[in-house]
Amino acid sequence: MPDRYAVIGNPVAHSKSPQIHAEFARQTKQDLSYERRLAPVDAFVASASAFRAGGGRGLNVTLPFKGEAFRYATACSERARAAQAVNTLRFDGDAIFGDNTDGAGLVNDIMRNLGHAIAGRRVLLLGAGGAARGVLGPLLELQPARLTLANRTPEKAQLLAQGLRGAIEGGSYAALAGRAFDIVINATSASISGALPPLPQGVFAPGALAYDMMYGKGDTPFLAFARGEGAATLADGLGMLVEQAAESFFIWRGLRPDTAPVLKLLR
């Protein structure tokens, strides 16, 4: 029987992960199956344990369970500990290994697929929740000139920045007035509800990349704003989804699939 993997979340019907991992498996000639697994919001541990008991080898974890997955794991990677969240679980006998591949997915998409350097650039990250926490470490490792966090509750951004080493600061959206950035990343959930973070005009430097972690058809409000502000490159989070999936696949199978043809297929 093929090795079993799944994505677990609530909701999960919209997930493109089964298609992505099916392509990775075909490309690398791996004998595995991958399914969607809907878990009740109050029964993540029971659902994950049932999948594991049934022979499951690993899980991708999506909203709202990344925090619970971190606590469920018996051992975690450093990047998962930094994020306090897990999106990849690997089952090895009695051990449950947790990792967070979101940050790797983001930086690989920005640098490899979009061709934008992060080192030495002014980076603005919008939001201070779980999505932001998951990518802070990998962004800082690439040594941007400065990484600025902006949040509706500035104290939350400041607290997050204080816990990290490097050229990082946290504050309010209002404090961005008069400043320009080379890379602006929307890690808020505003796009889900059709809202726009309260960005001042002028935050996009000449040649800037505007990146929304959300993906879908057409521009999100953030990307529409960026287009109007003259951002040179606009990108949604589909590339990040494919790249973080490739990192998960490597954790499970020890092989790195080629992401370019899979991203082209999804587009």
N, C-alpha and C positions, 0 to 999 in steps of 0.2 A: 504494500500500500504506500502511496505517496506520503511524504511528511506533511503534516497539517499546520497551517498558519491561518491567522485571521486578523481583522481589524475589529476592535471592540469600542463601542461608543453609544451615545444616545443624544441625537439621532445618528444613524449610520447608513441609511439607505442611499444617501447621496454620494458616498465615498467612492473615489476613483481608484483606491488602493488595490482592489482585486484585479482590475485591468492592468495596472502598472506592474504588479508582481507576476502576473501571468506572462507578460512580455519579458520580464527579467528572467523568469524560469525557462522560457522558450529559448531565449538568446544564449543562456549559459548551460542549457541542457540539464537542468535540475528537475528531479522528480518530486514535485510538491503540489499541494492544493492550497488555495487561499480563499477565504470566505468573509462575509460580513457577519458580525455577531452583535445583535442588539441586546444591551444589558439594561435592566431596570435601574433607574437613577440611584436606588438605595441598595443595589445588589451587585456591585462590581466584583467584589472579592468572590462571592459565590459563583458568578458567571465565569470569571477567569479560572477559578479552581476546577470547575466542571469541565472546561475546555482542556485544561492541563491533564486532568484525570482520564480524559478520553483519548489521550495520546497526543494532544497538541504540543508542538515544539516551540511556538513563539507567538506573541501578539503585538500588533501595533495598537496603541492606545490613543484615542482621540477624546474630544470634549464629551462629558465633563470629568473624566476620570484620571487625568494625568497626575494629580496630587495623590489620589488613592493608590495609583500604580507605584508611585515612589515609596509609599509606606508598605506596600505589599511585597516589594522586592527584598530578597535577603542580602543582596549585595548590589551596589550601584557604581557607575562610573563617576569620575570627578565632575564631568559636565552635568550629569543628572543631579548630583548633590548641590552644585552651584545654582541650578535652576529650581531645585526642590520639586522637580516634576520629571516624570518618565513617559516617553512615548513608544518605547520599544522594550519588550520583555522577552528573554530567552530562557527556556526551561531546560536545565541540565540536571537530571536526576532529582535530588532534593533541593537543589539550588535554583533560585529565581534571580537572574541577573537583569538589572534595569539600566537603561541608557536613555539619553535624550539626543536625538539626531537633528532637532529643529535648527540649531545654530549652524551646524555643518551644512545642512541643506540650503540655508539662506546664503551663507558666504560663497558656497560653490556656485550657486545660481548667479549671484552678482558678478563674481570674477570670471567663471568659466563660460557661462552661457551669455551673459550680457557684456562682458569685456570691460567692466569697471574695476579699477584698483580700489582697495580700501586703505592700504597703508598710506599714511601721510594726508589723508583726506579728512575734511570736516563732515562728521556724520551726525545726523539728528534722528533719534529714535522716539517715536510718539507712543506713549502709553507706559505704564509701569506695572502691568499685570503679568500673568503667567507667560503670555506670548513674548513679552519683552524680556523677562527673566531668562527664558530659554535660549536667547540669542546673544545676550550681553557678553558672556565669556568668549565665545568664538570671535565676535567682533573686536573685542579688546586685544585678543591675541595677535591680531593682524596690525596692531599699532597705528590706528588712525591718529591724525593730528590732534583731534579732540572728539570725544563721543558725548553728545548732549542728550539728556533725557528730558522730555517735556510731558507733563501730565495735568489733567484737570485739578487733581489734588497735588500741588507741588511738593508737599511734605513727603508724599509717598515716593516720588521720583528722587528726592534728596536722600531719603533713607536707603533706597536701593543703590544709589551711586556711592554712598558712604561705605557700603560693605564690600566695595571692589577696589582693586588697585589699578592705576593707570590714569590716563588723561580723560577723566570722566566727571561730569557735573549733572545735577538734576535741578529742575525748576519748573516754572509755570510756562504756559503758552505765551502769556503777555510779555515775558522776559525775552522772547525770541525777536521782538521788534527791532529792526535795524541790523539783524544778523543774517548771514547767508551761509548755506551748506551745500556741499558737493553731493551728498547722498542723504535723502530723506526717506525714512522707512516708517510706514504706518503699521504699528503693532497693536492698535486699538481695535475694539469690536464695532466701531462706528459704522463701517461699511455694511455690516450685516443689517443694520436698521436704516440704511440709506442716509446716514448723517455724516457730517464733516467735522473733524477735529478743528477747534477754533484757531487756525493758523493765521498769523498776520501775513500781509503781502510782502513779497521780497525775500522769502526764505530760500528760494532756489537760486543757487549761484549759476553763472553761465556754464553750460555743459552738464548740469545736474541730472542725477538719476532720481526719479520718484518711484518708490517701490511700495506696493500695498500687499500685505501678506494674504489678504483675501483674494479669491479668484472667482471668476464667473464670466458671463457674457457682457462685453462692453465695459466702459469705464466705470469704476466706482466713483462716488463723490470726491474722494481724495484725488484720484487720478484725473478727474475732470478739472478740478481746481489746479492741479499741477500743470495740466495742458494749457490752461488759460494763463498761467504764470510763466510759461515759456520753458518748462523743464525739457531738457534735450532728449531724455529717455524715459519712457513709461513702462512699468512692468507690474504684473499681478503676481500672485503667489503660486501659480501652477508649477513654475520651474522649481520653486522651493519644495513643493510637495514631491515632485519626482526625485529631486536630489536627496531629500531626507529619507525617502523610501529606499534609494540605492544604498545609503549608509546602513539602514536597518537590514537590508538583504546581506550586506557584507558581515554584519554582526552574527546573523544566523548561519550563513553558508560559506563564509570565508572567501567570497568572490565579489568583485566589483563590476556590475553590469555597465554597459554603455548607455548613458541616459539620453543622448541626443535623439536617437530614433524614437524612443518612447515619448519624449516631449513633443516631437514633431507629429506623432500619431495622435496624441491628445489634442493638440492644437487644431 
